[in-house]
Structures are given as structure tokens and as C-alpha cells.
Amino acid sequence: MIAIVTGANQGIGLEVVRQLADLGHTVVLTSRNEQKGRAALDQVNNPNVHYHQLDVTDKASILRFKEYVLKQFGRLDILVNNAGINYDVWHNVLNADLDNVRDTIETNLYGPWEMIKAFAPVMEKNNYGRIVNVSSGAGAISSMPSNTPGYGVSKAALNVLTIKASGVLSDYNILVNSVCPGWVRTNMGGEAAPRSVAKGAETIVWAATLDDGSPTGRFFRDKKEIPF
Ligand SMILES: NC(=O)c1ccc[n+]([C@@H]2O[C@H](COP(=O)([O-])OP(=O)(O)OC[C@H]3O[C@@H](n4cnc5c(N)ncnc54)[C@H](OP(=O)(O)O)[C@@H]3O)[C@@H](O)[C@H]2O)c1
């Protein structure tokens, strides 16, 4: 299997790369900053892992990356939309900076959307695909807090993208699911978070490797379905 992971120079994304590579998959570790990404590649030190630059907010970068994937591997099986920004936990809708909110939506929603537009047609050709959108409980409409206005809106919209993409792609054996990794010790989650990156990555890797006929268009945490 050929897998790509966005925002993988650190945190949960880097751990997803590690776990997929340990399962024997060929994985492309991507990062918007090439220096950081190459340092992460050295850290992983696994021949199954390759590197390419990718900024999910830059369409030209996405197209260059797509060309690389097609030339190098000729197919794609797994897309993990992990890159995410701006856990604006100290803000609410009244004191939110809408320029920040726009940037957040650009990365957390339009990034994954552009990636799906670019790579779902590549998956369709082989009648196989697994797309995981790394979401958050902060984006669950059924239990939404009033803080994290930009982040929450962006992740709720990402969940809608999951549902809509799953409907279009189900005829091609392409499963599209959202996963909440839980509260994880990363730059975003902070040191007080109870979960290790290994635990945070676990359900993402599980959703990225589901058997044919498994659920699609759903939201998972700890390998169990949770309400949107
Ligand atoms: N940690 C948690 O508790 C938690 C909880 C729920 C959901 N999540 C989600 O899990 C995912 C990973 O988060 P994390 O905790 O591992 O955070 P992190 O350590 O801050 O990592 C985020 C990654 O995304 C990258 N990124 C940001 N903008 C990008 C862009 N435009 N193009 C490509 N990469 C970009 C960052 O690159 P730079 O290093 O260049 O900034 C970084 O590698 C996110 O989607 C986050 O919302 C995390």
C-alpha cells in the first residue's frame, strides 16, 4: 500500500507515519517546511518512509506533490489528512479574530478538501482507497463547547466533508472517515494532555487500514463510533 500523511514533521502525523511504515506500508512523510520534514525523516529512519514537501494551503504545492506520487508510485491507497492549526481554546465567537478563523478554515477544511479533490481520482482508478480526516471532539456538533470558535467550526465542517466525500466515493471502495485522536501530548495538545502520540495515532491508523466493506462517512474515537 502507498500512504501519504499531511503535516507529518511532528506530533500525531509523524507517529502515524511510523505506525503505517511499521505495518509494512510505503509512506510519504510530508511537511510544509522541508527542513523540518527531512529532520523528521532522519528521525524515523525506516526505508519504507519517503519525503516530499507539501503545504496543504498551497495549490501549486499540492499539484507538485501529486505529480511526484504518480511518477514515483503510480497509485495511492491511503490519504491521512492530519495537518491542522489553531486550537483557539481561549476564544469564543465574540472575541475571535476572524482573520485567524479564516486561516484556520483554510488549513483545516480547504486543505483536506483540495487533497481529496487531487487524490480521490487516483484512488478511483484502482477501486481502493482509505481517507482519514483527523478531526476533533471540538468539532462534534452534538457536544460542542462555546470556546474554540475557529477550530470548532473548521473541524465540524471537516466532518461534513467526510460525510459528503464518503457518499461520492462509496462506489469505488473508497472509505472516508473522521477520527478524533483524543487529547494528545503534542505542540497543539500541550504537556498536560493525558494521551501519548502512540495512542493518538492508533485509531487513525486503524481507520486508514479498514477492511473492504467497513463503515464509511462516520466519526470514530478509540476505534468506536461517536456522534457527529
Ligand atoms: N493534540 C491533540 O490533543 C489533538 C486533539 C484533537 C485533534 N487533533 C488534531 O490532530 C492533528 C495533528 O495535531 P497535533 O496535535 O499533532 O499538532 P501539531 O504537533 O501542532 O502538528 C500539526 C502539524 O500540522 C502541520 N501543518 C500546519 N499547517 C500546515 C499546512 N498548511 N500544510 C501542511 N502541514 C501543516 C504542522 O507543521 P509545522 O510544524 O510547519 O507547523 C505540524 O506538522 C490536527 O489536525 C489536530 O487538529 C489534535
The ligand as an ORCA input file, in Angstrom:
! r2SCAN-3c Opt
* xyz 0 1
  N      -3.148     17.105     20.061
  C      -4.435     16.966     20.356
  O      -4.826     16.856     21.539
  C      -5.463     16.882     19.245
  C      -6.800     16.641     19.613
  C      -7.754     16.539     18.615
  C      -7.376     16.676     17.285
  N      -6.071     16.926     16.955
  C      -5.731     17.050     15.528
  O      -4.658     16.195     15.218
  C      -3.930     16.724     14.092
  C      -2.444     16.737     14.434
  O      -2.253     17.614     15.534
  P      -1.001     17.563     16.537
  O      -1.562     17.536     17.895
  O      -0.035     16.546     16.087
  O      -0.458     19.055     16.303
  P       0.986     19.640     15.950
  O       2.033     18.923     16.706
  O       0.839     21.104     16.079
  O       1.159     19.235     14.408
  C       0.420     19.852     13.400
  C       1.151     19.611     12.099
  O       0.402     20.225     11.027
  C       1.340     20.913     10.216
  N       0.717     21.948      9.388
  C       0.106     23.083      9.793
  N      -0.283     23.796      8.724
  C       0.074     23.077      7.617
  C      -0.054     23.273      6.233
  N      -0.626     24.387      5.721
  N       0.430     22.330      5.386
  C       0.995     21.211      5.866
  N       1.189     20.980      7.179
  C       0.714     21.901      8.044
  C       2.354     21.466     11.190
  O       3.536     21.882     10.529
  P       4.571     22.980     11.180
  O       5.475     22.198     12.092
  O       5.258     23.533      9.975
  O       3.733     23.982     11.910
  C       2.556     20.234     12.072
  O       3.435     19.326     11.467
  C      -4.524     18.106     13.830
  O      -5.428     18.034     12.754
  C      -5.250     18.437     15.123
  O      -6.310     19.344     14.913
  C      -5.113     17.027     17.902
*
